[in-house]
Amino acid sequence: MIVTPRRSIERNFTKFQGQEIWVGKRVIRIPAGGVRSIRGIHKRTTRALREYLARRNPGFAVVATHSAIAHLLRFLPADLSKCLLVVDEAHRVRGETNLLKRQGRRSELRSIVDEVRAKGGRVLYATATPDRLERQRHSAARHVG
């Protein structure tokens, strides 16, 4: 599952059909139909995401916005060991405002990431704005991990 902050970025991820992308030193080939927008599967995104997560081997990845997955916390399956959550604009994972901190709460996106990891899933953080992290005096790994 790939999560992005905006619908326009969500649509752009679906254009990677039949292409190769480099992830570190590995090349991943995206087959035709390999990435689908969650909105193209069902009008009700929460329902579509629940159905996607319930599949044993869906054969494709879905792309959704950060806000679309925020409602999934109570619907996540117990075992996510075969799940890879790719978080685009990963610097937003931290997303904790002073108000949330005072209330002892975390951002919804951070809660989803933590829950996926707790249930055995893997998380890949991606950002094109590492300089923003540097200005905050954090390395990318420390900032989002």
ABEGO torsion letter per residue (X at the ends): XBBBABAAAAAAAAAABGBBBBBEABBBBBBBGABBBAAAABABAAAAAAAAAABABAGBBBBBBAAAAAAAAAABBABAAABBBBBBGAAAAAGBBAAAAAAGBBBAAAAAAAAAAAAGBBBBBBBABAAAAAAAGBBAAAAAX
